[in-house]
Amino acid sequence: MIESANSLASDDEPTLEDLMKRLRGLQLYMVRMEMVEPSTDPIPVLTPHLREHLLWLRDQERSGALFLSGAHRDEVGWDGSGTAILRAKSRQEATEIAETEPFHREGVRRNSVHGWELNEGHLRLSFQLFSDQYELS
């Protein structure tokens, strides 16, 4: 395990100032992509535009704009909605990117952009280079 040179001297009783210094403050933008007409079976509505949507995600990832993205899915189900977290210089730039998303352009989803500041969390990434495997958890 790698220890940070900037770790808190005492994790037992850090001051508010110590804790505030630890927040990352990385400004990102959350694009909520809500279905115009939610459905328990959204695939028929999404399929005509799915390839274009996946290519859009690929292109946003390649350009460096896409930080994370995924469906609003859990054990209860999925109504076709999703969220993307974008790297952008401003809300206006994030909005311009969000407006090009195919489901939104075609009127299937309604995209809304919200500021989102990344402050804390735990991310684990593991690569096995020889076997070309990775794990994100």
C-alpha positions as CSV (number, residue, x, y, z in Angstrom):
1,M,0.0,0.0,0.0
2,I,1.3,3.5,-0.9
3,E,1.2,6.1,1.8
4,S,0.7,9.7,0.9
5,A,3.3,12.2,1.9
6,N,0.5,14.6,2.7
7,S,-1.4,12.3,5.1
8,L,-2.8,13.8,8.2
9,A,-0.4,13.7,11.2
10,S,-3.2,12.4,13.4
11,D,-6.3,10.8,11.9
12,D,-7.7,10.4,15.4
13,E,-8.7,14.0,16.0
14,P,-8.0,16.2,13.0
15,T,-9.2,19.8,13.1
16,L,-11.8,21.2,10.8
17,E,-9.0,23.1,9.0
18,D,-7.0,19.8,8.5
19,L,-10.1,18.1,7.1
20,M,-11.0,21.0,4.8
21,K,-7.4,21.0,3.4
22,R,-7.9,17.3,2.4
23,L,-10.9,18.0,0.1
24,R,-9.7,17.7,-3.6
25,G,-12.0,20.5,-5.0
26,L,-11.8,19.1,-8.6
27,Q,-14.6,20.9,-10.5
28,L,-16.5,18.6,-12.8
29,Y,-20.0,18.6,-14.3
30,M,-22.7,16.0,-13.8
31,V,-25.1,15.5,-16.7
32,R,-28.3,13.9,-15.6
33,M,-29.8,12.1,-18.6
34,E,-33.4,11.4,-17.6
35,M,-35.8,9.6,-19.9
36,V,-38.6,11.8,-21.2
37,E,-41.0,8.8,-20.8
38,P,-39.5,6.4,-18.2
39,S,-40.2,2.8,-18.9
40,T,-39.6,-0.6,-17.3
41,D,-38.4,-1.8,-20.8
42,P,-36.4,1.2,-22.3
43,I,-34.4,-0.9,-24.8
44,P,-36.9,-0.5,-27.7
45,V,-36.9,3.3,-27.3
46,L,-33.2,3.5,-26.9
47,T,-32.0,1.0,-29.6
48,P,-32.6,3.2,-32.6
49,H,-30.0,5.7,-31.2
50,L,-27.9,3.4,-29.1
51,R,-25.0,3.0,-31.5
52,E,-24.7,6.7,-32.0
53,H,-24.9,7.2,-28.2
54,L,-22.1,4.7,-27.6
55,L,-20.0,6.4,-30.3
56,W,-20.6,9.7,-28.6
57,L,-19.4,8.3,-25.3
58,R,-16.3,6.8,-27.0
59,D,-15.6,10.2,-28.6
60,Q,-16.1,12.1,-25.3
61,E,-13.8,9.6,-23.6
62,R,-11.1,9.9,-26.3
63,S,-11.2,13.7,-26.1
64,G,-10.8,13.6,-22.3
65,A,-14.1,15.2,-21.6
66,L,-15.8,12.1,-20.1
67,F,-14.7,11.3,-16.6
68,L,-17.3,8.6,-15.7
69,S,-20.6,7.5,-17.1
70,G,-23.3,4.9,-16.4
71,A,-26.9,3.8,-16.2
72,H,-29.2,4.5,-13.3
73,R,-29.6,0.7,-12.8
74,D,-29.9,-1.4,-9.7
75,E,-31.6,-4.6,-8.5
76,V,-35.0,-2.9,-8.8
77,G,-34.5,-2.2,-12.5
78,W,-33.7,0.6,-15.0
79,D,-35.9,3.2,-16.6
80,G,-33.4,4.1,-19.3
81,S,-31.8,7.1,-17.5
82,G,-28.1,7.7,-16.8
83,T,-25.5,10.1,-15.6
84,A,-22.2,11.3,-17.1
85,I,-19.5,13.2,-15.3
86,L,-17.7,15.6,-17.6
87,R,-14.4,17.5,-17.4
88,A,-15.1,21.0,-18.8
89,K,-13.8,24.5,-18.3
90,S,-17.3,25.8,-17.4
91,R,-20.9,24.9,-17.1
92,Q,-21.5,26.5,-20.5
93,E,-18.9,24.1,-22.1
94,A,-20.4,21.1,-20.3
95,T,-23.9,22.2,-21.5
96,E,-22.7,22.4,-25.1
97,I,-21.2,18.9,-24.8
98,A,-24.4,17.5,-23.2
99,E,-26.6,19.0,-25.9
100,T,-24.8,16.9,-28.5
101,E,-25.6,13.6,-26.8
102,P,-27.8,11.6,-29.3
103,F,-30.6,10.5,-26.9
104,H,-31.0,14.1,-25.9
105,R,-30.9,15.4,-29.5
106,E,-33.5,12.9,-30.5
107,G,-35.8,13.9,-27.7
108,V,-35.6,10.5,-25.9
109,R,-33.8,11.9,-22.9
110,R,-33.7,15.3,-21.3
111,N,-30.2,16.3,-20.2
112,S,-29.5,18.7,-17.4
113,V,-26.1,19.9,-16.3
114,H,-25.1,20.4,-12.7
115,G,-21.8,21.4,-11.1
116,W,-20.2,18.6,-9.2
117,E,-17.0,19.0,-7.2
118,L,-15.0,15.8,-6.5
119,N,-13.7,16.0,-3.0
120,E,-13.3,12.6,-1.5
121,G,-13.7,8.9,-2.1
122,H,-11.8,5.6,-2.6
123,L,-10.8,4.3,-6.0
124,R,-8.9,1.1,-6.6
125,L,-7.4,0.2,-10.0
126,S,-5.5,-2.9,-10.6
127,F,-3.7,-3.9,-13.9
128,Q,-2.2,-7.3,-14.8
129,L,-0.2,-6.3,-17.8
130,F,0.9,-9.7,-19.1
131,S,-2.6,-11.1,-19.1
132,D,-4.2,-7.8,-20.2
133,Q,-6.7,-7.7,-17.4
134,Y,-7.8,-4.8,-15.2
135,E,-10.1,-4.4,-12.2
136,L,-11.8,-1.2,-11.1
137,S,-13.4,-1.2,-7.7
